[in-house]
């Protein structure tokens, strides 16, 4: 099993780092677990219908979408907090 202690806290990156550090490709159960971390609505019974190649492709798609979402979120201007304080 791969040690994830050095990975970032982002779930998608942790899964990706674990896969890239491993010399063996992820098995079907690991792929489904990785998919479920990024898409909790994906039911394991449904995912079991697909082969490992299709699951790997979908997991990579989810990881790329997660990275794009994180990059876009960094560019969103935050709403400034009001400078008023309530005094009682």
Buried (B, 14 or more C-beta within 10 A) or exposed (E): EBEEEEBEEBBBBBBBBBBEEEEEEBEBEBBBBBBBBBBEEBEEEEBEEBEBEEBBEBBBEBBEEBBEEEEEEEEEEEEEEEEEEEEE
